Amino acid sequence: MLRIKALPLLQTHISCCPSVAQRVHQLASIKHVCVLPERRRQGLLYPFSSLEEHLSSQVSQEEFKIFHPSLEELRQAETLFTPSSNHSIDYSTSAVRIDHVPLLKQPEVCFMGRSNVGKSSLIRALFSLVPEVDVRVSKTPGHTKKLNFFTVGKAFTLVDMPGYGHNAPRDFVEMVEPYLQERQNLVRTFLLVDGGAGLQKVDLVAVEMCEEFNLPYVLVVTKMDRTRQGALLALALQLRDFIKNQTSMCFPQPFLVSSVQFSGIYLLRCFIAHVTGNLQPKPSIHAALYKLPE
């Protein structure tokens, strides 16, 4: 069995102390994006479109549009991330040991990544329509070691995993590995990759773990706003080749996101809605060549 002894930890966590309520981001809802100029609108909704002009004619754009929902489908997915009287979205609980993990029936997705990859910022952006959901980062790297559970009505649960890459406690493996291997309702693992750093050795160990356990997962490139377009395109092509040649469980399309500019947040929400069984997008002409996740 694979052991990830080299994966140290930084954990995002829910503060138990009162805090000032966050403001709703001006681009939290897709309705505010739709009034923007077309070029910017397309870049926010479909981030790879901003790189297409730099793409060689020998490279097919279709490989980056496998999951390419319509604007209406993006809107439908947003309703899943919008709270209502009968659809509450909130932090649920934390688990410090594997036997403390709650037994839940709804589909589950988990987010993993190394320290400072932008995991907490991404989760905040996904839940930006519910600003009272407070996701914070521990001030002491490696100090906390919890799995945090957020429930989205009865639709699905999002699990914030301990981050790896710095001062991992010994029981990190004992908690994370059995969760990934045994969690029956886990439908997708989101493995975050820093856009400025690319795939690191610790990321490759996490990839190997997902492959060994036959876990469906997807690569999400964070901090695209901090990465020059040329470098970002090179990374996207590198990840495409890596997925194609060295993985069997990874979704073939890497996702690009910026939690600052909100690029890709709407597309990622829609993908989550799809893999949790809450939305079935109509197949695009690009997806005809590939098998969308079930």
N, C-alpha and C positions, 0 to 999 in steps of 0.2 A: 504493500500500500504506500502511496506517495506521502511523504512527510514534508511540510513546508517550514522547516526549522528556521530558514533564513528570512521569513516574513515577519518583521517586527510591526509595531502597531501604533496607530493614532486613531482615536475613536471620536466620532461626532456623537453628541449626546443631547438629551433634552434637559434644559435647565429646570431645576425644581424651585428656583427663586423667581419672584415676580420680575417681569421685564416690561419695557415699553413696547407696546404693540407695533409691529412693523406696518409700514404703509404698503398699500397695493402698488406694485410696480406699474408704471404707465403703459408697459407693453405686456402685462400679465394676460390680458384677454386678446384673442385674435381679432376682435372687432376694431381694436385700435390699430392693428397692423394693416388692416384692409384699406385704410384711408391714406396710407403712405404712398409715395411714388413707387411705380411698378418695380424698378430695379431693387430698391431697398426691401420692398415687400417680399419679393421672390427670394432675396438673400436670407431673410428671417424665416420664411416658411420652409424653404428648400435650400439649405446652406450650400450644398455642392454647386448650385447654379452660379454662385459668385466665383467659382474656380473654373467653370467650363471654358471661358475664353482663353485660358492658359493651357488648355488640354491639347495634346498632340492629336492630329487627325487619325493617328494610328490606334488611339486608345478609345474604346467604346464607352460612351457616357451611360449606356444602359446598365452597366454593372453597379452604378451608383444611384440607380433609380429603381431598384428591385422593389423596394417598399416606397411607393410614390402615391399616397392617397390624394384625393381631390380636396379642394377647399371645404366643401360641405362635410366631408369625412373628418377633416381636422376640427371643424366646428363641433361635430357630434362628439368627438373624443374630449373636447374641452368641457363639455357638460359633466363628464365623469369626474373632473377635477374641480368642479364648482359645487360648493356645499348648498344644501337646502334643508328644509324642515324634516324631510325623510331620507336625507342622504348626508350624513355627518362625515367629516374628514378630520381626523385628529390623531395625535400620538396615542398609542394604546398602552404599551408596556415595554419593559426592557428585561433582558435576560443576561445574567452574569455567568450562568452555567447552562450546559446543554439541557439538563433536566428541568430548567426553569422556562424553557421555550414554550410559549402557549400553544395549545392544540386548537388550530383554526381550520375551518373547512374551505374558506374562499381561496381562490388562486393567489399565489405569492410570487413576488419578484424581489430580488435582492440586488443591492448595489455594493460593489467591491472596488477597491483601488488603493494605491499606495498613498503614503502621507503627502498632504498638500497637492493632491491631484485635482481638488475642487469638488469633492464629493458632496460636502455639506451645502456648498453654494448651488450645486445642481439640484439637490433635493429641495432646497428653498425655492428655486425657480419653478420646479414642477408644481409645488404647492403654493405658488405665489398668489393664487386666487383665494387662499385661506391664510392670510398673513399671521393669524394668531397661532398657527402651527410653528413652534419655535425650535429650530434646529441650530445647535451651537457646536463649536469646536472646543475640545478640552485645551486649556492653556498649557498643560503639561503633556508633551508628546509621549504616548505609550502609557499614560496614567490610568485611563479607563479602558474597559474591555467588554463593553456591552453590545448585544444585538438589540437595536431599537426597532420597534414595530409601529407602523403607521397604518391605520385602517381607513380605507376609502369606501365608506358605506358598507354594503354587502358585496361590493364588486370585486375587491382585491385588497391585499395587504402589501405594503412596501416595507422591506427590511433594510435598515442601514447597518451594514456590517462593519466590524472593526477594521480600521485602515492598517495597511502593512507598510513596513519600510523603516521603522525606527523604534527601538526598544520594545520589541514584542515580549509579552509575558510568556512564561513557559506553557501556560494552559491555553494559549491562543489556538494552537493546532487542535487541542482536545475539544474545543468548543466549536470552531468554525468547520473543521473537516467533517465531523459527524452530522452537523446541520446540513451541509451541502450534499452529503452522501445519502442521508436518510429522510430528508424532508419530502414527503410524498406530494405536497401541493405546491412545491416550487416549480414554476413553469418557465422561468427565464432568469439567468444571471447576467447582470450588466457590469462588464469589466471596464473600468475607466482608465484611459490612457492620456497622459499629459501631452497636449499638442506641441509643446515646446521641447519636450524631452524624448518623445517617442516611446516605443516599447523598451522597457528596462528588464534586467535579468529577473527581478522579483515579479514583474508582470508575466514573464514567460513561465515561471513556476506556477502562477495562478492559472494560466492557460492550460498548462500540463495537468493540473488538478481537475479542471473542468472536463478535459478530454478523457482522463482516466475514469472519472465517475459518470461519463456519458451525459453530461449536463448541457442542455441547450444554452448557449450564451451569445452575447453580442458585444462587440467592441465599440466604446463611445469615446471619441476624442474630445477632451475638454480644452477650455482656454483658447479657442480658435481666434478670439479677438486679440490675443497676445502673440500670435504667430503670423509671420509674413506669409502672403498667399503662395509664394513659390515653395516655401518650406512645408506649408500645410498640404499643398497638392502632392508634393513628393512623399509626405507621410501617408496620405490617403492611398496613393498608388502602392506604397510599400506594404501597407496593411492589407490591401486587396490581394496582393500576391502572397503574403504570409497566410492569409485565411484560405486561399485557394490551394496552396501547396503543402501547408503544414497542419491544417486542422480538419476535423470532420464534424464537429458539433457547433462550430461558430456560424452565425448568420453571415452570409457572404457580403453584406453591405455594412461597412463601418458608418457610424453616425457621427456627425460633427455638431458640437454645441458650444455656445457661449452663454454663461449664466449672467454676464454683464449686459451684453447686447440683446440677449434672448434669442439669438439665432439657434434654430434647431430644437427649441423647447417644445414647440407645437407638434413637430414631427415625432419627437420622442414620446410625448403624451399619447399620440395616436398609436404608436407602435406598442406601448404598454397596454392600451385599451384593446388592441388586437390580440396580443399574446395571452392576455387574461380572459379572452373569450367574450369581451364586452362590445366588440366592434368587428365586423367582417368587411373590410374594404373591398371594393370591386377590383379585380385584377387589372393592373395597368398593362400596356403593351410590352413594357420592359419586363414585368414579372412573369410573362408567359414563358420565358426561357429558364425560369428558376422555380423552385418550390417554396412558397411562402410558409413561415412557421405555422403549425397547427395549434 
